[in-house]
Amino acid sequence: MRYRIPIVVGMMVTGNMLWGQTPKLVTSVTAVRTTEPIHIDGVLSESIWQRPGVTQFFQQDPHQGKAVSESTEVWVAYDDKALYIAARMKDSHPDSIIARLSRRDNDVGADFFGVAIDSYHDKRNGFYFVLTAGGTQIDGIEYNDDWSDATWDGVWEAKRTITSEGWNVEMRIPFSQLRFKPSDQYVWGIDFERYIGRKKEGAYLAYTPRDQSGFVSRFPELLGVEHITPPARIEILPYVNERAEYSNPAAADPFNNGSKYTTNVGADIKYGLGSNMILEGSVNPDFGQVEVDPAVVNLSDVETYYSEKRPFFLEGMNIFSFGQGGVNSFWGFNWSSPSIFYSRRIGRAPERSMPSYDYADIPIAVHILGATKITGKVSDGWNVGAIEAVTRREFADIDSAGVKRNLEVEPLTLYSIERIQKDFNDGKQGVGMLFTAANRSFDDMALKSDVNDASYLCGLDGWTALDTGKVYMVSGWAAGSYVEGSHERMINLQRNSAHYFQRPDASYLSVDSNAASLSGYAGRITLNKQKGSVMLNSAFGIVSPGFDCSDLGYFSRTDIINYHIAGGYKWSDPTSWYRYINLYGSYFETMDFGGTPTWRGLWTQMTYQLPNYHTCNIAYDYGFPSFSDFLTRGGPRVKNIPTREWSFDYWTDSRDQYTAELYYYGNTSSGFYNTVSMPMTMRPVSNISISLSPAYTLSIDHAHYIDTYNDASASLTNGLRCIFADLDYKELSAQFRVDWTLRPTLSLQVFVQPFFSAGDFTNYKMLRQSRTLDFVKYGEEGSTIIKTIGSDGSVSYNLSPDGNPDHAVSESNPNFNFVSLRGNAVLRWEYMPGSTLYFVWTQTSSYFDANGDFDFHRTTGLLGNAKPDNIFIIKLSYWISS
């Protein structure tokens, strides 16, 4: 229910309250057992809805503490199988009710009614169920008292009717969708929300003052539910998937004739282990993505992070959130926080380094043979979660000069993730542990140089309040990692972009060629002021050089000691010229384990919301001189010159019929970087949403890394010759989306992304001296550069530091133009509750050349040289429940 804005709900109040006064809250709502069948149609004709209901709602926004502006009445009933919610929402202007229709879980600013239920009654977790005036269902989970996650999809019923007096809602929420301990009499937490779109008004049984925190902990109690038995909770979701792929292979490709057809049959199973635990299993799971990842050009040494989109790894995953309990705000300044569990590692692309070949048939992802997930609560309120997944051994076929080979590219792997967590003393303290493991079985020992034999990680996290009112909270976590593998693999791991043990001026590090394992540790502690107008946030974190969670996590850097001290002030009471103003400032610093500062600076930001809900955000920071330990990709340190960064972001109210945003970011480091984007959304009719997000980036980097090679004469750079160049980079892209919702259960989504980029490298140079940003340009000071054009038109450069051809190295021309057009169309029909039919069409095309010149006409014309690949998918699933 709190998917829209950070709001909090609590109790009820009697009588009208004036804006700015504190309502007198009551503490409970009573449910009544129904003795008649309730037909979910939104008509409210049943006798159970004729008794007096809850009528006192209060605004959290726009007029905090004032009674709801339109009459609202809500009832709660139940039987042996389900909880029933009914709401009558009168409206003095029923023709002004915003009844936009959208696909499930998509907020488009329509009027809505929602209920949140803490069936655990732990005052930290819960479920929310929302129905819009257009008939769209939205649901999700609440966790950590303040946060929500819309990725959970329950199976429940809801209908609405719009009348001459307003609109009505009826909901049926099966007890199978909630989790609770068996009891003769139940006490749960509950709250309701009504949102009136044209007024931007959100009203609740209770609200959270703008300078406070907490959400689930404020729920009033739901009483009256008794003598019900938690259901068995058996759900089976069998599916069949037909996939047709049409590509454009080379004419002589022996492995691909341009078409491929596959059929998959499998099932997902959910089984209740007692009343509070759910076991989820998959037999031959379909973990293919329906949505495509956007195109990117990554010119850094850091892996691109992609969000998870597979339902199995989205639903109920909040329990695996690590290190972020208790505190409701985690600020970070140059803090490369490791993600201890990154679910996209399971089923990722094979990682074997392939030999040269003419043709190949390589799997694009590792097939998951099976997976299970357990989530829920055990005795004494411990939250537990576990995931076990097995990925199969994968093989690739390659053809080199007519000689075919079959290579193992991914070993059989078992992944394990275990999680326990518990909070105490009404959420004032909490503690938890997370364990991950990956174990592999190899047939081809040559593959052992590319992936670890095994990896293990164990982490502890927790939080505590420093006062009885939970104004000041401290949260912390610590984790240790251990990986093992062949000597060659450990050497590669120590030298990769996350570790760079080979750095010549990091005296505390060295590559151990005899190592059979690598271990390290990481952790962070955060202090946050949760309430009041004055804001305070501070943190201290470390990532040791040997820490590695790459088998089941995501991280970009190690060898980090980082801290910040930040604060600010919030003007949260609306006036005639603003709704709120937030002003922040901080000092931050990062150093390596040798004590060398790698980044430090001052940052400030102001967020200003106008009375019309338009919002402006302005930020600026200044980076003091420091030293980069990764710019030379494992070579000597390089000076970070003073840097300035700034950003400007202005957006209109996202709930309006037409919305827009203007975002600009720029910095001056070793050149300049500028990017601007302007997302826009149009809702021309009630059931169609059209969005367009054009973006343009222009960057000039005077210190872009090219290569490093050994040179004993390079005494000022630790015996390494580090080559750089100027890079002129331009990127133009747009994301176009259309959501057409024909009915609440039938929708069509279309996504298209054209992407154009060009990189032009000039002025080849070599680093003059470590710990500086001074260069010697090739062709000056006795050095030479010779351009060579091959018979095939390829360009390379012979670079000599002293003019001696024997000391020259050859670098191929890195210039590029990369263009792509990708998109997909998804028709989704929920033909029965929980049962879905998908039709998916995905098309991708791309083209690459080495021109480097961003000529718009020529660049867009390159797409004409690209032949598209097409994938068509039909997937049918059928939900069976006990």
KEKEMI-991543 format. One record per residue (C-alpha): residue in three letters; x negated, y negated, z negated. Coordinates in steps of 0.2 Angstrom, whole numbers, plus 5000, padded with zeros to 4 digits. Layout:
ALAXYZ...
***
This chain:
MET500050005000ARG498549884997TYR497949915015ARG498249735019ILE497349625006PRO496549644989ILE498049644978VAL498549724961VAL500149784955GLY500749814937MET502449794928MET504049704929VAL504749544923THR506449474918GLY507049304925ASN506249184937MET504549124934LEU503748964940TRP502248964950GLY500648964939GLN501549034924THR501249214918PRO502749324919LYS503249434905LEU502949604910VAL503849764906THR502949934907SER504050064915VAL505250124929THR506450264927ALA506850404940VAL508550494940ARG508750674945THR509950674960THR511350804961GLU511850774979PRO510950794995ILE510050635001HIS510050605019ILE508550505025ASP509350385037GLY509150215029VAL510950185026LEU510950195007SER512750275006GLU512350404992SER513050374975ILE511350384967TRP510950214976GLN512550134969ARG511850114951PRO510849954946GLY509049964952VAL507449864950THR507649684955GLN506249584948PHE504849564960PHE503449434959GLN502349354972GLN500549384973ASP500449274988PRO500749134993HIS501449074976GLN500649174963GLY501849224949LYS503449154957ALA504949264959VAL505249344976SER506049224988GLU507349354995SER508449474984THR507549644983GLU508249804974VAL507349974973TRP507950144966VAL506950304962ALA507750474962TYR507050654963ASP507550834965ASP506550994963LYS505650964980ALA505350784982LEU505350604976TYR506550484984ILE506350294985ALA507750174992ALA507549994994ARG508849854999MET508049695005LYS509149555008ASP508649415019SER509449245021HIS508949245039PRO509049425045ASP508749375063SER506949315058ILE506449485051ILE504849535060ALA505149715066ARG503649745077LEU503349925081SER501550005081ARG500750165080ARG500550255064ASP499450165051ASN499250005062ASP499749845053VAL500349715065GLY501049585053ALA502849655052ASP503949655037PHE503649805026PHE504149895010GLY502950015001VAL502650114986ALA501050164977ILE501050324966ASP499750374953SER500250554951TYR498650594942HIS499050454929ASP497150424928LYS497350234932ARG496050244945ASN496750354960GLY498450364969PHE499350374986TYR500250234995PHE501750255007VAL502350105018LEU503750085031THR503849935041ALA505449845047GLY504949915065GLY504950095058THR503050125058GLN502350235044ILE500750185035ASP499950285021GLY498350315012ILE497450334996GLU496950224982TYR495250254973ASN494050164961ASP495550064954ASP495249924967TRP494950014984SER496050094997ASP495750215012ALA497050235026THR496250385034TRP497350505024ASP498950555033GLY500350635022VAL501850725029TRP503350625023GLU504950555029ALA505650375030LYS506950285039ARG507550105040THR509050005045ILE509249825049THR510949745044SER511749585044GLU511149555026GLY509349615028TRP508649785030ASN508549945020VAL507350085018GLU507450275012MET505950375009ARG505750565005ILE503950604998PRO503750794995PHE502950834979SER501750944990GLN500950774996LEU500550724978ARG499350804965PHE499850814947LYS499650934932PRO501151044927SER502150974913ASP503950984906GLN504050794907TYR502950684919VAL502250514917TRP501550434932GLY501050264938ILE502050174951ASP502250014960PHE503249934974GLU502849804987ARG503949694998TYR503049595012ILE504049455021GLY503049425037ARG503649255042LYS503249185025LYS501649285022GLU502449335006GLY501949484996ALA502949524981TYR502749664968LEU503349734952ALA501849644945TYR500349564953THR498549534949PRO497949354946ARG496749294959ASP495349284947GLN495549464941SER495249634946GLY495949814945PHE497449884954VAL497950064950SER497550034931ARG498949904931PHE500350014937PRO501950024926GLU502450204921LEU503650304930LEU504750404918GLY506150524920VAL505350654931GLU505550824922HIS505751014924ILE504951024941THR503651144947PRO502151094957PRO502351174974ALA501251314981ARG500551194994ILE500251305009GLU500051215025ILE499451295042LEU499051195057PRO498651305072TYR498151215088VAL497751255106ASN496651135116GLU496451135135ARG494951035142ALA494450995159GLU492850905163TYR492350835180SER490650765182ASN489450715196PRO487950825195ALA486450825208ALA486850925223ALA485651065219ASP486051075201PRO486151265197PHE487051245181ASN488451115186ASN489651125201GLY490550965195SER491951045185LYS492151145169TYR493651215160THR493751265142THR495151335131ASN495051325112VAL496251405099GLY496051385081ALA496951325065ASP496751215050ILE497351285033LYS497751195017TYR498051295001GLY498451234984LEU497351304971GLY498351264956SER499251094954ASN497750984957MET496651064969ILE496751084988LEU495751204998GLU495551155017GLY494851275029SER494651285048VAL494451425060ASN493651375076PRO493951195071ASP494251065085PHE493050925079GLY493050835096GLN493350655095VAL494850575103GLU494150405103VAL492450365112ASP491050275104PRO490650105111ALA489150075122VAL487550005114VAL485749965119ASN484649995104LEU482949915106SER482349945088ASP481650095079VAL483150125069GLU484450255073THR486150185079TYR487550215066TYR489250275072SER490850285061GLU491650445058LYS493250475068ARG493550665065PRO495150695054PHE494350835044PHE492950725039LEU494050575035GLU495450635025GLY495150645006MET493350595008ASN493350454995ILE492850584982PHE491150604991SER490850414990PHE489250404980GLY488550264970GLN489950144971GLY491050174956GLY491650054943VAL491049894952ASN492149814965SER490849714974PHE489149774980TRP488149644988GLY486549684998PHE485149575005ASN483949665016TRP484449815006SER484349965017SER485550075006PRO485450255010SER487050345014ILE486850505005PHE488150595014TYR488450545033SER489650675039ARG489250645058ARG487650745055ILE488750905055GLY489050935073ARG487850815080ALA486850835096PRO485450965096GLU483750885091ARG482450995100SER481150905110MET481450975128PRO480051015140SER480050935157TYR481351005169ASP482250965185TYR483951025180ALA484751065163ASP486251115154ILE486151055136PRO487551055124ILE488050875119ALA488550925102VAL488351075090HIS489851185089ILE490551205071LEU490951385068GLY491951355053ALA492151225038THR493051225021LYS493351085010ILE493951084992THR494550924983GLY495550884967LYS495450884948VAL494951014936SER495151024917ASP494850864907GLY495050754922TRP493450794932ASN493650754951VAL492750884961GLY492450904979ALA491451034990ILE491151055009GLU490451205017ALA490151205036VAL489251325048THR488651275065ARG488151395077ARG486451435086GLU486451325102PHE485551365118ALA485151265134ASP484751315151ILE483351225161ASP482651245178SER480951185183ALA480351205201GLY481651345202VAL481051435187LYS482551455174ARG482351465156ASN483451485141LEU482951385126GLU483651385108VAL483951195105GLU484851215088PRO484651345074LEU486051425065THR486351305050LEU487351305034TYR487851135027SER488351115009ILE489050964999GLU489550974981ARG490250824971ILE490950804953GLN491450644945LYS492350584929ASP492850424921PHE493150394903ASN493950264891ASP495150194903GLY493850174917LYS492650084907GLN491350224909GLY491050354923VAL489750484928GLY489550594943MET488350704953LEU488150744971PHE487250884979THR486850914997ALA485951055006ALA485551115024ASN484851285027ARG484351345044SER483951515053PHE482751505068ASP482551635082ASP481351525092MET479951465080ALA479451325093LEU481051235087LYS480351225069SER479251075074ASP480850965077VAL482051005063ASN481751045044ASP481851225038ALA482951165023SER483351015014TYR484050974997LEU484650814988CYS485350794971GLY486050624965LEU486750554949ASP487850404948GLY488950314935TRP489550154928THR489950064912ALA490849904906LEU489849784895ASP491349724887THR493149774882GLY493949674895LYS492949754909VAL492349574915TYR490549634917MET490149804925VAL488549894928SER488450034941GLY486950134946TRP486350284955ALA484750394957ALA484350534969GLY482950644973SER482650734990TYR481650884995VAL481350945013GLU480251085019GLY479751155036SER478251185047HIS476651085045GLU476951015062ARG478750965057MET478050885041ILE476750785051ASN478150725062LEU479250675048GLN477850575039ARG477550485055ASN479350445060SER480150275060ALA480850295043HIS479250335034TYR477650275044PHE476450355032GLN475050325045ARG475050135042PRO473150095041ASP473349955028ALA474550045016SER473150125005TYR474350214994LEU475050315009SER474250445021VAL474850585032ASP474550755024SER474250875039ASN474351025027ALA476050975019ALA477451105020SER478650995011LEU479150815008SER479950744992GLY480550574986TYR481750474976ALA482950324977GLY484050224966ARG484950064963ILE485749974948THR487049834950LEU487749704938ASN489449624944LYS490549504935GLN492349564940LYS493449424934GLY493549234933SER493149094944VAL491249104941MET490449244951LEU488849344947ASN488049484956SER486349554954ALA485449724959PHE483849814959GLY483449954970ILE482050064976VAL481750194990SER480150294988PRO479050325004GLY479450515003PHE481350495001ASP482250585016CYS484050625017SER484150635036ASP484850815037LEU486550765029GLY486350575026TYR485850415035PHE484450295031SER483350175040ARG481850135029THR480850195015ASP479450115004ILE480649984998ILE480849884981ASN482249764983TYR483149644971HIS484349494972ILE485149374960ALA486749294967GLY488149194960GLY489549074965TYR491148994961LYS492949034967TRP494348894969SER495749024970ASP497248914965PRO498048854982THR498248664985SER498948564999TRP497248575008TYR496648745005ARG497248914999TYR495548964992ILE493648914993ASN492249034989LEU490448974987TYR489049084986GLY487149074984SER485749194981TYR483849234980PHE483249394987GLU481649484989THR481049654996MET479249724994ASP478449884998PHE477650004985GLY475949914987GLY476749754981THR476749664998PRO478249565001THR479149615017TRP480649495016ARG481149365004GLY482249205005LEU483749105000TRP485549125006THR487149025004GLN488849055011MET490548965010THR492249045014TYR493748915016GLN495548965019LEU496648835025PRO498548825020ASN499048895037TYR497949055033HIS496649015045THR494949055038CYS493148985041ASN491549065035ILE489848975036ALA488249055031TYR486449005031ASP484849085024TYR482949045025GLY481649175025PHE479949135017PRO478349195025SER478149385022PHE477449535031SER478249665042ASP477749845039PHE478649915054LEU478449795068THR476949885075ARG477850055073GLY476550125061GLY475150005064PRO474549865053ARG475649735045VAL476149585054LYS476649415047ASN478449365046ILE478449185050PRO479749075041THR481449125048ARG483149035048GLU484749125050TRP486549055052SER488249105056PHE489949035059ASP491549135059TYR493349065061TRP494849165063THR496749135063ASP498049235052SER497849415058ARG499749445055ASP500249315068GLN500949365085TYR499449285093THR497749285084ALA495949235089GLU494249235081LEU492649145085TYR491049215079TYR489249155081TYR487649215074GLY485849145077ASN484149165070THR482349105073SER481049245069SER479849275083GLY480849185095PHE482749155094TYR484349265094ASN486049205098THR487649305099VAL489449245101SER491049345102MET492949295103PRO494149435099MET495949395103THR497549495100MET499249465108ARG500949545104PRO502049485118VAL503449605113SER503849695097ASN503049865102ILE501549805112SER499849745106ILE498449685118SER496749645112LEU495249575121SER493449555112PRO492249475124ALA490449455118TYR488849385124THR487049395117LEU485549295123SER483849335115ILE482049285117ASP480849395107HIS479049335108ALA478449485098HIS479249635105TYR478349795102ILE477749895118ASP476450025112THR474950065101TYR473350155105ASN471650195096ASP470250075100ALA468750075089SER468249905094ALA469849835087SER469149805070LEU470349665066THR471849775068ASN471149925059GLY470550015075LEU472250005083ARG472649905099CYS474449845097ILE475249795113PHE476749675113ALA477649575126ASP478949435128LEU480749505130ASP482149405138TYR483749505134LYS485449465139GLU487049565136LEU488849545141SER490249655135ALA492049665131GLN493249785123PHE495049785129ARG496349885120VAL498249905123ASP499349995110TRP501050025117THR502250115104LEU503750185112ARG504450255096PRO503750265079THR503150445084LEU502650415102SER501250295107LEU500050265121GLN498350185117VAL497150125131PHE495350075128VAL494150005141GLN492349935138PRO491349855152PHE489549835146PHE488149745155SER486349715149ALA484649665156GLY482949665148ASP481449575156PHE479749595149THR478349465152ASN476749405145TYR475949565139LYS474849525124MET473849615110LEU473949575092ARG472349475087GLN472249515069SER473349615056ARG474349515044THR474549375057LEU475749345072ASP474349285083PHE474149365100VAL472849375114LYS473749365131TYR473149495144GLY472249395157GLU471449275145GLU469949275134GLY469149405144SER470549525145THR471349585161ILE473049645167ILE473249725184LYS475049755191THR475149925201ILE476649965213GLY476850155216SER477350235232ASP479150265225GLY479250075220SER478850105202VAL477849965193SER476549985180TYR475149875172ASN473349915168LEU472849825152SER471049805147PRO470549705131ASP468849665138GLY469049675157ASN468149845157PRO469249975168ASP468650115157HIS469450035142ALA471150005151VAL472750085147SER474250105158GLU475950045153SER477450075164ASN478649935167PRO479949935154ASN481149815163PHE482949875164ASN484649845169PHE485949955160VAL487849945164SER489250055159LEU491050065160ARG491950185147GLY493650205141ASN495050325137ALA496950335136VAL497750435122LEU499650475122ARG500150535105TRP501850615101GLU502250675084TYR503650785090MET503950855072PRO503350795055GLY501450845055SER501550925072THR500750825086LEU500450835105TYR498950735113PHE498650695131VAL496850615132TRP495950545147THR494150485145GLN493150415159THR491250355158SER490150285171SER488450205169TYR486950145180PHE485150105176ASP483750025186ALA482149935182ASN482549765189GLY482749665172ASP483549515180PHE485349475173ASP486149415189PHE488049435186HIS488549475203ARG487149605206THR487349675188THR489249695190GLY488949775207LEU487849905200LEU489449995193GLY489850025211ASN488350145211ALA488950235196LYS490050385199PRO491250415184ASP491350575174ASN493150615168ILE493750725154PHE495550775152ILE496250855136ILE497850925131LYS498050975112LEU499551045104SER499651075085TYR501151135075TRP501251105056ILE501951255045SER502251225027SER502851335013
***
